[in-house]
Amino acid sequence: MNRIDFIKDALEINIVQATIISEMIHDIEDKDLTKFLVFRMEFIQPMKSKDLITKEALFAYNRKKIELGIKDGVNPFNDTKGVYNYLQSFYKGKEIANGAGCYKDFVIIGLDRDGEFINKYVINEYGNYKKLNSEDVESVLSWLLENPKRIGNIQRVQETNEIQIEYKQECFSDDISPKISQMIKGITNE
């Protein structure tokens, strides 16, 4: 039995639908097809099309496969663009990591619903979490590229300093005024 016939019989659909679904799940090897179809069963709900069920299951299956690879010590990302795409696909509206990039361990970085990187430690004057600038986003992405096991692994850490400092010392740019730089160094004892 070929792949399309197998999908057709397993999902009880016509040949055209089976061809479309086969194309949709082309990244899943034939040897893993039965495992995927069993996994897909968790997504079956009344009044939901088989195509939509398969799409949602494929999305979750790919995420699970990447996360298992990371857990086993395999870094699936070639560059920061790969990390960015992964986060945009699976982490919108969720927390990503704490202590990422140039941030202290108690600072949690996440994505808002629109896919913007946010600092969940600082709230702006409108009551929203502060959005990261492009330099900070690049710093976070570079750090996550080197530390993929920390993605989604949030560790709640209490701040230990008396005065709350958002950035690690190396994040301070050279263009801030020397007076502010001295004040920060005095506060952090660095």
C-alpha positions in Angstrom: 0.0 0.0 0.0 1.4 3.4 -0.9 1.5 6.5 1.3 -1.6 8.2 -0.2 -3.7 5.0 0.0 -2.6 4.5 3.6 -3.6 8.0 4.6 -6.9 7.6 2.7 -7.8 4.5 4.5 -6.5 5.6 7.9 -8.5 8.9 7.9 -11.4 7.6 5.8 -11.1 10.4 3.2 -11.1 10.5 -0.6 -8.0 10.3 -2.7 -7.9 14.1 -3.4 -7.9 14.8 0.4 -5.4 12.1 1.0 -3.1 13.6 -1.6 -3.4 17.1 0.0 -2.7 15.8 3.5 0.2 13.7 2.2 1.7 16.9 0.8 0.9 18.8 4.0 2.8 16.2 6.1 5.6 15.5 3.5 8.3 16.1 6.2 7.1 13.1 8.1 8.9 10.0 6.9 6.9 6.9 6.0 8.2 5.0 8.9 6.9 7.7 11.3 3.5 8.0 9.6 1.6 5.6 11.9 3.1 7.3 15.0 2.0 10.7 13.7 -1.5 9.5 12.9 -1.8 8.1 16.5 -0.5 11.5 17.8 -3.1 13.2 15.6 -5.9 11.4 17.4 -5.4 13.6 20.4 -6.6 16.6 18.3 -9.9 15.1 17.1 -12.9 17.2 18.1 -16.5 17.2 16.9 -17.3 19.6 14.0 -13.6 20.1 13.1 -12.4 19.2 9.6 -9.8 16.4 9.1 -7.6 18.9 7.4 -7.6 21.3 10.3 -7.1 18.5 12.8 -4.1 17.4 10.8 -2.7 20.9 10.5 -3.0 21.4 14.3 -1.5 18.0 15.0 1.4 18.6 12.6 2.2 22.0 14.3 2.3 20.3 17.7 4.2 17.3 16.4 6.9 19.5 14.9 7.2 21.4 18.2 7.4 18.2 20.2 10.1 16.8 17.9 12.2 20.0 18.2 11.8 20.1 22.0 12.8 16.4 22.3 15.9 17.1 20.1 16.9 20.0 22.4 16.3 17.9 25.5 18.7 15.3 24.0 21.3 17.9 23.4 20.8 18.5 19.7 20.7 22.2 18.8 18.2 22.4 15.9 19.1 26.1 15.1 21.7 27.1 12.6 21.5 30.8 13.4 19.5 33.5 15.3 17.0 33.6 12.4 16.2 29.9 13.1 15.6 30.7 16.8 13.5 33.7 15.9 11.3 31.7 13.5 10.9 28.9 16.1 9.8 31.4 18.8 7.5 33.2 16.4 5.8 29.9 15.5 5.5 28.4 19.0 5.9 31.1 21.7 3.5 34.0 20.8 1.9 35.2 24.0 4.2 33.0 26.1 7.2 33.3 28.3 10.5 32.3 26.6 13.3 32.3 29.2 14.7 34.1 32.2 18.1 35.6 32.4 18.4 35.6 28.6 21.0 37.7 26.8 22.1 40.7 28.8 19.4 40.4 31.4 19.6 39.3 35.0 18.2 35.9 36.0 15.1 37.4 37.6 14.1 39.1 34.3 11.7 36.9 32.2 11.6 37.5 28.5 8.5 36.6 26.5 6.6 37.3 23.3 3.4 39.3 23.3 0.4 38.3 21.1 1.9 40.2 18.2 5.2 38.4 18.4 7.1 41.4 19.9 9.8 40.5 22.5 8.9 41.9 25.9 10.6 42.3 29.3 8.1 40.9 31.8 10.0 42.6 34.7 9.3 46.2 33.6 5.9 47.8 33.0 5.6 51.0 31.0 3.4 54.0 31.8 0.5 52.4 30.0 0.6 49.2 32.1 2.1 47.0 29.4 5.3 45.1 29.5 8.3 46.9 28.1 9.2 45.9 24.5 12.8 45.1 23.8 14.8 47.2 21.3 16.5 45.5 18.3 19.9 45.3 20.1 18.4 43.6 23.1 16.4 41.2 20.8 19.6 40.2 19.0 21.3 39.7 22.3 18.5 37.4 23.5 18.4 35.5 20.3 22.2 35.0 20.3 22.0 33.7 23.9 19.2 31.4 23.1 21.1 30.0 20.1 23.9 29.1 22.6 21.4 27.9 25.3 18.5 26.2 23.5 17.7 24.1 26.6 16.6 27.3 28.4 13.8 28.0 25.9 10.5 27.5 27.7 12.3 26.5 30.9 11.4 29.4 33.1 13.0 29.4 36.5 11.5 31.9 39.0 14.4 33.7 40.6 14.0 36.3 43.4 16.0 39.4 43.0 18.8 39.6 45.5 19.9 43.3 45.2 18.3 46.0 47.3 17.9 48.2 44.3 16.3 46.7 41.2 18.7 46.8 38.2 17.3 45.6 34.8 20.4 44.9 32.9 23.7 43.1 33.5 26.6 45.5 33.4 27.8 44.5 30.0 24.5 45.6 28.4 25.1 49.2 29.2 25.9 50.9 25.9 28.9 53.2 25.6 26.7 56.1 24.6 25.1 56.6 28.0 26.3 59.6 29.9 29.4 59.1 32.1 27.5 60.4 35.1 24.7 57.8 34.7 27.4 55.1 34.1 29.1 56.0 37.4 25.8 56.0 39.3 25.0 52.5 38.0 28.5 51.2 38.8 28.1 52.6 42.3 24.7 50.9 42.8 25.8 47.6 41.5 29.2 47.6 43.1 30.8 46.7 39.8 
